[in-house]
Amino acid sequence: MVSSDTEAIVEVTREHYPDVKIDFRDCFYKVEREGSLDWSMDDIGECLGRPYDTDLFLVNMSSYYGRIVVSDGRVQLSPAIVPNRFRD
């Protein structure tokens, strides 16, 4: 869904994944990439200039294809059946 939050997510995604394909589709973005995508809420918050959390991220990502892992401050989307869990 298009919003200022989504614009920040798109910007961070482009910075971290130069091979990502992002298409604007009227009121949403379609994001495609071979392999996984991993977002840090700190990176998105820095781009927005305010704190950001996984709950807000999931509201803005209305749909996805793959396996999702949500942990404290991170969201990973993977094509793998069981993606690696985050390790701090």
N, CA and C atoms as a LAMMPS dump frame, in Angstrom:
ITEM: TIMESTEP
0
ITEM: NUMBER OF ATOMS
264
ITEM: BOX BOUNDS ff ff ff
-5.0000000000000000e+02 5.0000000000000000e+02
-5.0000000000000000e+02 5.0000000000000000e+02
-5.0000000000000000e+02 5.0000000000000000e+02
ITEM: ATOMS id mol type element x y z
1 1 1 N 0.846 -1.174 0
2 1 2 C 0 0 0
3 1 3 C 0.891 1.236 0
4 2 1 N 0.505 2.239 -0.745
5 2 2 C 1.315 3.447 -0.844
6 2 3 C 1.075 4.332 0.374
7 3 1 N 2.158 4.75 1.009
8 3 2 C 2.133 5.658 2.151
9 3 3 C 3.549 6.174 2.354
10 4 1 N 3.719 7.132 3.261
11 4 2 C 5.073 7.612 3.54
12 4 3 C 5.912 6.476 4.128
13 5 1 N 5.285 5.599 4.923
14 5 2 C 6.007 4.45 5.465
15 5 3 C 6.481 3.533 4.341
16 6 1 N 5.596 3.264 3.408
17 6 2 C 5.943 2.39 2.291
18 6 3 C 7.045 2.995 1.432
19 7 1 N 6.988 4.3 1.224
20 7 2 C 8.046 4.962 0.448
21 7 3 C 9.411 4.754 1.117
22 8 1 N 9.445 4.831 2.443
23 8 2 C 10.699 4.608 3.171
24 8 3 C 11.147 3.153 3.031
25 9 1 N 10.21 2.219 3.118
26 9 2 C 10.543 0.797 2.959
27 9 3 C 11.12 0.543 1.568
28 10 1 N 10.508 1.128 0.551
29 10 2 C 10.993 0.978 -0.826
30 10 3 C 12.399 1.554 -0.95
31 11 1 N 12.628 2.732 -0.373
32 11 2 C 13.952 3.357 -0.445
33 11 3 C 15.01 2.48 0.225
34 12 1 N 14.718 1.989 1.418
35 12 2 C 15.662 1.124 2.139
36 12 3 C 15.898 -0.168 1.364
37 13 1 N 14.857 -0.722 0.789
38 13 2 C 14.983 -1.954 0.009
39 13 3 C 15.9 -1.736 -1.194
40 14 1 N 15.707 -0.638 -1.9
41 14 2 C 16.572 -0.348 -3.06
42 14 3 C 18.025 -0.165 -2.648
43 15 1 N 18.251 0.483 -1.5
44 15 2 C 19.621 0.694 -1.011
45 15 3 C 20.302 -0.63 -0.674
46 16 1 N 19.579 -1.533 -0.026
47 16 2 C 20.181 -2.785 0.452
48 16 3 C 20.223 -3.883 -0.598
49 17 1 N 19.336 -3.799 -1.593
50 17 2 C 19.243 -4.847 -2.616
51 17 3 C 19.215 -4.224 -4.006
52 18 1 N 20.374 -3.915 -4.566
53 18 2 C 20.41 -3.269 -5.885
54 18 3 C 19.792 -4.119 -6.997
55 19 1 N 19.665 -5.425 -6.765
56 19 2 C 19.096 -6.309 -7.784
57 19 3 C 17.572 -6.447 -7.667
58 20 1 N 16.961 -5.76 -6.716
59 20 2 C 15.519 -5.882 -6.512
60 20 3 C 14.752 -5.217 -7.656
61 21 1 N 13.62 -5.803 -8.004
62 21 2 C 12.739 -5.224 -9.017
63 21 3 C 11.51 -4.695 -8.279
64 22 1 N 11.265 -3.386 -8.39
65 22 2 C 10.132 -2.765 -7.718
66 22 3 C 9.292 -2.049 -8.764
67 23 1 N 8.041 -2.468 -8.878
68 23 2 C 7.103 -1.856 -9.816
69 23 3 C 5.998 -1.167 -9.042
70 24 1 N 5.654 0.046 -9.469
71 24 2 C 4.527 0.768 -8.885
72 24 3 C 3.269 0.354 -9.621
73 25 1 N 2.251 -0.057 -8.882
74 25 2 C 1.01 -0.553 -9.47
75 25 3 C -0.193 0.209 -8.902
76 26 1 N -0.379 1.444 -9.323
77 26 2 C -1.499 2.295 -8.918
78 26 3 C -1.52 2.617 -7.423
79 27 1 N -1.844 1.657 -6.577
80 27 2 C -1.932 1.951 -5.148
81 27 3 C -1.036 1.044 -4.305
82 28 1 N -0.173 0.27 -4.953
83 28 2 C 0.747 -0.58 -4.212
84 28 3 C 2.026 -0.794 -5.011
85 29 1 N 3.026 -1.324 -4.344
86 29 2 C 4.286 -1.685 -4.981
87 29 3 C 4.389 -3.201 -5.065
88 30 1 N 4.919 -3.679 -6.161
89 30 2 C 5.244 -5.085 -6.298
90 30 3 C 6.761 -5.188 -6.2
91 31 1 N 7.236 -5.951 -5.228
92 31 2 C 8.667 -6.093 -4.962
93 31 3 C 9.053 -7.53 -5.255
94 32 1 N 10.05 -7.708 -6.134
95 32 2 C 10.495 -9.051 -6.498
96 32 3 C 12.013 -9.129 -6.431
97 33 1 N 12.475 -10.276 -5.958
98 33 2 C 13.912 -10.525 -5.895
99 33 3 C 14.133 -12.015 -5.713
100 34 1 N 15.145 -12.554 -6.375
101 34 2 C 15.524 -13.941 -6.118
102 34 3 C 16.205 -13.966 -4.764
103 35 1 N 15.872 -14.933 -3.962
104 35 2 C 16.452 -15.003 -2.628
105 35 3 C 15.59 -14.255 -1.626
106 36 1 N 16.145 -14.033 -0.456
107 36 2 C 15.371 -13.445 0.626
108 36 3 C 15.496 -11.929 0.672
109 37 1 N 14.595 -11.336 1.416
110 37 2 C 14.615 -9.909 1.73
111 37 3 C 14.592 -9.799 3.243
112 38 1 N 15.377 -8.88 3.778
113 38 2 C 15.504 -8.73 5.225
114 38 3 C 15.487 -7.234 5.544
115 39 1 N 14.527 -6.814 6.37
116 39 2 C 14.404 -5.402 6.714
117 39 3 C 14.658 -5.188 8.196
118 40 1 N 15.442 -4.183 8.501
119 40 2 C 15.655 -3.733 9.87
120 40 3 C 14.735 -2.541 10.112
121 41 1 N 13.978 -2.598 11.182
122 41 2 C 13.078 -1.488 11.49
123 41 3 C 13.871 -0.235 11.863
124 42 1 N 15.097 -0.41 12.38
125 42 2 C 15.964 0.733 12.659
126 42 3 C 16.324 1.475 11.376
127 43 1 N 16.623 0.731 10.305
128 43 2 C 16.947 1.355 9.011
129 43 3 C 15.753 2.128 8.458
130 44 1 N 14.568 1.53 8.56
131 44 2 C 13.363 2.2 8.059
132 44 3 C 13.055 3.424 8.915
133 45 1 N 13.177 3.297 10.225
134 45 2 C 12.951 4.424 11.128
135 45 3 C 13.914 5.568 10.866
136 46 1 N 15.161 5.235 10.577
137 46 2 C 16.148 6.268 10.252
138 46 3 C 15.75 7.011 8.987
139 47 1 N 15.276 6.285 7.991
140 47 2 C 14.824 6.893 6.74
141 47 3 C 13.608 7.797 6.98
142 48 1 N 12.703 7.367 7.86
143 48 2 C 11.495 8.138 8.166
144 48 3 C 11.752 9.297 9.123
145 49 1 N 12.814 9.184 9.915
146 49 2 C 13.09 10.212 10.918
147 49 3 C 12.279 10.029 12.185
148 50 1 N 11.8 8.8 12.415
149 50 2 C 11.037 8.487 13.628
150 50 3 C 11.114 6.979 13.875
151 51 1 N 10.83 6.555 15.098
152 51 2 C 10.865 5.114 15.376
153 51 3 C 9.856 4.359 14.512
154 52 1 N 10.195 3.135 14.189
155 52 2 C 9.341 2.289 13.367
156 52 3 C 9.393 0.88 13.934
157 53 1 N 8.289 0.144 13.859
158 53 2 C 8.284 -1.206 14.421
159 53 3 C 7.681 -2.214 13.445
160 54 1 N 7.817 -3.483 13.809
161 54 2 C 7.365 -4.556 12.926
162 54 3 C 5.859 -4.544 12.72
163 55 1 N 5.097 -4.12 13.73
164 55 2 C 3.638 -4.067 13.572
165 55 3 C 3.243 -3.105 12.451
166 56 1 N 3.85 -1.931 12.432
167 56 2 C 3.572 -0.966 11.361
168 56 3 C 4.023 -1.502 10.007
169 57 1 N 5.167 -2.171 9.994
170 57 2 C 5.667 -2.754 8.753
171 57 3 C 4.646 -3.738 8.184
172 58 1 N 4.124 -4.612 9.028
173 58 2 C 3.191 -5.635 8.566
174 58 3 C 1.862 -5.042 8.109
175 59 1 N 1.448 -3.927 8.683
176 59 2 C 0.242 -3.245 8.218
177 59 3 C 0.457 -2.74 6.794
178 60 1 N 1.644 -2.214 6.519
179 60 2 C 1.937 -1.659 5.2
180 60 3 C 2.229 -2.729 4.159
181 61 1 N 2.699 -3.9 4.587
182 61 2 C 2.922 -4.996 3.651
183 61 3 C 1.659 -5.853 3.684
184 62 1 N 0.695 -5.486 2.884
185 62 2 C -0.622 -6.121 2.964
186 62 3 C -0.641 -7.552 2.449
187 63 1 N 0.284 -7.901 1.58
188 63 2 C 0.355 -9.279 1.11
189 63 3 C 1.788 -9.585 0.687
190 64 1 N 2.104 -10.866 0.664
191 64 2 C 3.442 -11.295 0.283
192 64 3 C 3.384 -12.747 -0.147
193 65 1 N 4.441 -13.191 -0.822
194 65 2 C 4.575 -14.58 -1.221
195 65 3 C 5.869 -15.097 -0.615
196 66 1 N 5.814 -16.182 0.093
197 66 2 C 6.991 -16.763 0.706
198 66 3 C 6.771 -16.985 2.188
199 67 1 N 7.844 -17.271 2.872
200 67 2 C 7.813 -17.493 4.316
201 67 3 C 8.288 -16.235 5.01
202 68 1 N 7.573 -15.84 6.034
203 68 2 C 7.94 -14.624 6.745
204 68 3 C 8.367 -14.981 8.163
205 69 1 N 9.425 -14.32 8.616
206 69 2 C 9.914 -14.464 9.985
207 69 3 C 9.96 -13.063 10.563
208 70 1 N 9.241 -12.88 11.662
209 70 2 C 9.211 -11.584 12.33
210 70 3 C 9.865 -11.757 13.688
211 71 1 N 10.859 -10.925 13.955
212 71 2 C 11.504 -10.947 15.261
213 71 3 C 11.595 -9.509 15.745
214 72 1 N 12.145 -9.332 16.901
215 72 2 C 12.237 -8 17.481
216 72 3 C 13.067 -7.082 16.587
217 73 1 N 12.391 -6.197 15.884
218 73 2 C 13.082 -5.205 15.074
219 73 3 C 13.481 -5.646 13.68
220 74 1 N 13.08 -6.829 13.253
221 74 2 C 13.45 -7.318 11.925
222 74 3 C 12.3 -8.093 11.298
223 75 1 N 12.254 -8.04 9.965
224 75 2 C 11.321 -8.858 9.201
225 75 3 C 12.107 -9.475 8.052
226 76 1 N 11.982 -10.783 7.894
227 76 2 C 12.657 -11.491 6.805
228 76 3 C 11.597 -12.203 5.976
229 77 1 N 11.706 -12.076 4.674
230 77 2 C 10.826 -12.766 3.74
231 77 3 C 11.701 -13.652 2.869
232 78 1 N 11.378 -14.931 2.812
233 78 2 C 12.237 -15.896 2.141
234 78 3 C 11.421 -16.875 1.304
235 79 1 N 11.987 -17.339 0.18
236 79 2 C 11.315 -18.385 -0.592
237 79 3 C 11.518 -19.766 0.027
238 80 1 N 12.437 -19.882 0.999
239 80 2 C 12.731 -21.175 1.614
240 80 3 C 11.56 -21.642 2.47
241 81 1 N 11.39 -22.953 2.535
242 81 2 C 10.307 -23.501 3.34
243 81 3 C 10.526 -23.162 4.808
244 82 1 N 11.732 -23.309 5.292
245 82 2 C 12.059 -22.945 6.664
246 82 3 C 13.287 -22.029 6.611
247 83 1 N 13.085 -20.724 6.577
248 83 2 C 14.23 -19.807 6.519
249 83 3 C 15.016 -19.849 7.82
250 84 1 N 16.282 -19.466 7.737
251 84 2 C 17.098 -19.362 8.937
252 84 3 C 16.491 -18.348 9.879
253 85 1 N 16.508 -18.641 11.142
254 85 2 C 16.012 -17.699 12.145
255 85 3 C 17.089 -16.666 12.404
256 86 1 N 16.682 -15.497 12.869
257 86 2 C 17.64 -14.437 13.16
258 86 3 C 18.512 -14.839 14.319
259 87 1 N 19.745 -14.43 14.243
260 87 2 C 20.702 -14.663 15.331
261 87 3 C 21.313 -13.322 15.698
262 88 1 N 21.258 -12.993 16.968
263 88 2 C 21.88 -11.728 17.43
264 88 3 C 23.249 -11.983 17.973
